[in-house]
Amino acid sequence: MELRLCGEYPNSTYIINNLVEDQILNGIGEGVVSRITLPSTNIVQGYLIILLSRDPTYTAFTKWKIALNNIILTREFKPHIDVQINEKLAHSLFIYDITKVINRDINLKIGYEGKKPMRVDAATLITIHRYNEFHLGFNCIVKIMNLNNSSINIPKTPLSFESTEKNLNIGIVSDKNSVLDLEIIGSINKKTSYNLFQGFNIIETQIERNLDIDSINIKCSNESPRHIFTCLFSLYSIYPRIDVKNIKVLEKDIMLTIYNNGDSSADEIEIILLRYGLQIYRSRIGSLKPGEEKLLTIPRNIIKANNAIARIVWHKALRTFSRDLDIKL
């Protein structure tokens, strides 16, 4: 059995958060609790995917609950997908459209009373956020299956815009370390390999904008990994690029000239000084329009050494970019 989610979202972008990974439900106590805070941009859509591992012979649950922000999503153990892997293991998957109950502050609780422990392999939150001038196409296949020369068809959904970037995210749970070989089948075939670690993994692959995807083929070095979901995000995006035009080391100050070499404004820019990996200085710069530059002055006595690293960090549409520059005194 598989479930499919798809849609087009104008003036939107997305983020993926793993709320829970590899936690045990003992059947007593508070259960599993996770709290995060999302960005302040408006939420257009939200999906919650929860994967459990359990003994397939045990179903005598006395109490069961999944709650988000104190709203009960279910009190019954009725998974949307339930697959027995072998005599000792079954996977149970729950998926919810949580758009009506979600807000910026996320509080997930999974509670269970019973005699045998279960493992919450993953609780993954996909949120789509309002962001002007960015457009998003979303295709997701939720399916539990062993990854041994497996093929997954990617649904084709016509979009009203031409994407500038495509990101393929694959959620995989593995009982032990493995190597995954991924082949993307489409207008241009592409092969790549990834290391999988014991537990839950999300593999993210950037795809050329002109590559049309028909399916993906997956092969693993052992039979441990299992596919949970594959999501294709097609995005129309325009990003800034912050470069350093010049740097001057004076007697009392360090002067940096940064400029925006991209096609859009940055939401925010920061400069961070690092010495031996530790932050010694941080300053918020604001934004820069395309083609705009700004002179930054940093007191030289902050470094107190022969060298440091200046990290320029900029943010756009819930993404973070950075570049490092060596400063030698």
N, C-alpha and C positions, 0 to 999 in steps of 0.2 A: 504494500500500500504506500502511496505517496500523496503529499499535499503540495499544491502550487499556489504561490502568491505572486501577483504582478500588478503593475500600475505605472502611470506616468504622473509626475508631480512637478508642475511648473514652479519656478522660483523656489527651489528647494535643494537641499543637500542632505547628507546622511552621516550617522556615526554608528559604530557597533561597540557595545560594552559587554564584557563577560562579568556578570554579577556573582556567579558562583562557579568554582572549578574543583572537582574531586573532593567533595566533603561528604562525611558519613552522617546518615540519619540513623541514630541508635534506637529510635522508638520511644525514647524518654527525653524529658527536658524541653528546652525551648525550640529545638529543631535547628534549621539552617536559616540564618538571617543575613541579609546583605543590604547595605545602604550606600548610595552614591548620589551625587548632585550633577545634573545635566547642565549644559550651557543654557544661557538665559534666552536664547532665540526660541520663538514659538514652535511648538511641536505639531506637526501635521498628521503624523501616523506613527504608531508604535506596535511592534510585535515582540512577544516574549516566547522563547523556545526553551523548554526544560527537558533534559534527558536524565533518566534514572537507570541504574543497574540494580537488579534484584534477583533473588532466588525464584525461578519460574514456578516452583511448587507451592510457594507461600502466597496466599491471597487473603488471609484472615486478618485484615486491617480493622482495628477497633475505631481508630480515628484517623482522618486524613484531611489536610487543608493546604491550599495554596492561596496566599493573600498578597495583594499589592496595594500599598498605601492604605492599609486597613480595610480594603475592599476584598471580600472573599471571591476568588475566581472559581473555586470548586471545593466542595466538601466530600466528593466521591472520588474513589480511585477508578476513574474511567479514562485511561489514556486515549489520545487521538490516534496514536500508532503504538502497537504492542507487538514485539517480535521476539521469539525465543531463539537465542543464538546457539545454545547447546543445552545439555542436561542440567548445567549448573548456573546458567546465565540467561537472563532475559533483559531486553531494553524496553522501557516505557517512555513514550514521548508525549509531552503536552505542549500545545501551541495556542496562544491567545492573541487576539486583537485587543490591545489595551489602550487604544486611543482615547476612549471616554474616561478612563480612570487615571491616566498618567499625568504627572506634573513634573516640575523640575527636580524636586526631591523624591528620590526613588527609595522605597522601603519594601523589600521582598522578604516574605516569611514562608517557609515550607515546614509544616509540622506533621508528625506521624507518630502513632502509638501502635506498637506491635512487638513481637518477640524476636524477629530477625532484622538485622540492620540492612539498610539500603544505601547506595551511594548516589549522590547527586553529581553526575559527571559534568554537567554544565547547565547554567542558566544564562542564556544569551539574549541581550536586549538590542533590537534594531530600531532606531528612531530616525524619522525623517523630519527635518527642521526647515522652517521657512527661511529662505535666503534669496534676496532679489538678484536677478540676472543669472542665477544658476538654475539648471533644469535637470531633472533626474528621471531615468527609467529604471524600474526595479523588477527583476525576475528572480524568483527563489523556488527551488525544489527541495522539499523536506522528505527524506526517505532514508530509512535504516537499511543498510546493506553491507555485506562483506566486500572488501576491496581486493579482489583477485582477478585481474584482467576485466575490470568492470567498466561499463559505459553508461554515461548519463546524458540524455538529450536535453538541450537547453531550449526552452520554449521561445519562439520568435514573436515579439510583440512590436508592431509598428509604432514608431515614435514621431512626434510632430516636430522634432528638432534633430540636428546633427550633433552627435556626441563628440566631444574633444578628448575624452578619456574613458576607459573601461576598466573596472576592477572586478576580478573574480575572487570571491571568498568561499572557501570550502571548510566546513566544520567536520572534524574527524576525531573519534575517540579510539585510543589504542591501549592495549594491555601491556605493551612493552615497546621499546625503541624500535624504529623501523625506518626504512628509506622508501619514499613515495616517488614514483615516476609518473608525471602528468603529461599527457598529450592533448593539446587543444586541436580539435578538428574543425576546419572551416575553410574560408577562402584562402588562408595561408596556414599550414600546419605548424605547430610550435610545440617543442618538447623541453621540459625542465624537470629537475629533481629537487626534493626537499627532505630534510631530516625530520622525522616525527619522534616525539618523546612520549613516554608513558603518561597517560591521562588525556586531557582534551587539548586539541590543537586547532587553530584556525590558520589555514594556508591562504595567503593573499597574493594574487598574481595580477600584475598590470598588463593590460593587453593593448596592442596597437589600435589606434582609433579606427583604422580602415579594415580591421580584421572582423569579419562576420563569423560568429561561432555557431556551429551546428550541434556539437556534442563535445564531451571530454572523455578520454580514456584514462583509467587509473590502474596502476599496477604497483604492488608493494612487495618488499623483500620477505615478508612473512604474512600469515593469514590473520594477524592480530587486529589491524586497523579496520574500523567500520565507518562508513559514510553516514553523516547525520543531515547535513544540508549543504546545498550549493546555491550561492546568491551572485547574480551578475548585476552590477551597478553601472549603468551607462549615464555619463554626466557631461553636460555642457558646462564648461568652467573656464574662467579667465583668472589667472593668478598673477600677483606681483612677483618681482624678483629683486631682492635687495642686494646690491653689490657695494664694495668699498672702493671709492674712487681714488683716494690717497690717504696716507697716514704720515703724520709728523710727530717726532718725539722731541719735545722742547725741554728746557731746563726744569720747568715746573709742571708742565701739562703734556698730555698726549692728545693730539687732535686728529679725529677721524672724519672724513667726508663720506657719507653714505648716500646712495641715490637709488631710485626705483627704476630698474631697467625692464620692468614688466609692462603688462597691458592693463592693469587695474590697480586700485589703491589697496594698500594693506589695511586690515582692520586695526592692527596694533603692532608696534615694533619695540623690541627691547634690546639692550646691550648688556651682556653679562661678562665680567672678567673672572677667569678661573686661574688658580695656581695650584698645581698638583691635584687637579680635579675638584678643588674646593672653591666655592663662590666667594669672592672678595669684594665684588662691586656689582650693583644691578641698577639700571635706570630705564624707565619707560620713556619712549620717545614720541609716542603718538602714531600718526599715520603719515604716509607719503603718497602723493599722487604720481601717476606715471610720468617719468621724466623729471620729477622733483628731486632735489638733493637737500641735505641738511648737514651742518657742521656740528660735531660733537666734541666737547671738551671734557677730558677725564683727568683729575688730579694725579700727577705722576707718583706722589708719595703713597698712593693706595697700594701699588704693586709691591714695593719694598723687596724687590728681587731683580734679577737680571732679565727675566722674561715672564710672560704670561700669555694666556690665550683670550682673545676677545671673541665672544660668541654673539653673532647677530641673529636674533630670533624674530620671525615675523609670523603673523597669524592671518588667515583668510578662510572664511566659510568653514569654520570648525576644523581647519587643518593647521598644522604647525610646521614651519620650515626653518632651517638654520644653516649657517655657514660659520666656520672657525677661521680666525686669523691670528697668526703668531706675532706677538709684539716683543721685540728684543730691545732692551735699553742699553 
